[in-house]
Amino acid sequence: MSIRQGMLALLAEQPMYGAQLRAQFERRTGGTWPLNVGQVYTTLARLERDGLVEGAGAADADGRIQYRLTAEGDEEVRRWWRTPVDRADHPRDELAIKLALAVTVPGVDVPGVLQTQRTQTLRGLQDLTRLKQRASAQDDLAWLLVLDNLVFAAEAEVRWLDHVEASLLRRARTASAVPAVDLVHPADDVRLDAGAPDRTEQPARSRRPARGGAR
């Protein structure tokens, strides 16, 4: 479940109230999967029941309780980062949510997450390609269309993963780039028009020999 795993990933960063979890989840996933308060607290209750989260101290003056991960919850998050998304089991776009969180949660091996997912997606694409090669014109049209959809989706996912990796590399280069330093002092930055005399130079001395000098 993406909501469940996403909330655990956020709690791995720091303890949070339910309202904080809701706001952070929506902000970091670009608002593509809005949550209501009921979803958040229902999910927290189930996570607490499963021993993955616990209350972090007493309630505040407004009756709010912060939640934090247990050791089991921390291991569950680590296992989620290491495990590729299987679209056969997760019809919702968990991968987009997973990567949106991965690039914002400190300590996540984002290149490793990308590589693991790319390997899984390519393996699935190979299986689909073999099925398509064995298909015939007499097969059910609906099945052929679904098969095509799965192939196109897998190909698009590989291209998107490549795009994500390239975007991360560009961002890293930009962040590590050293800004150029202007070594010219403003007072020395004088524009010289073509053909115009250089007014910054001293007048040239006369080259006529001094009186009495050698001729």
Summary of the structure (lengths in Angstrom):
residues: 215
radius of gyration: 31.6
end to end distance: 100.7
largest distance: 114.5
contacts: 480
relative contact order: 0.09
helix: 55%
strand: 3%
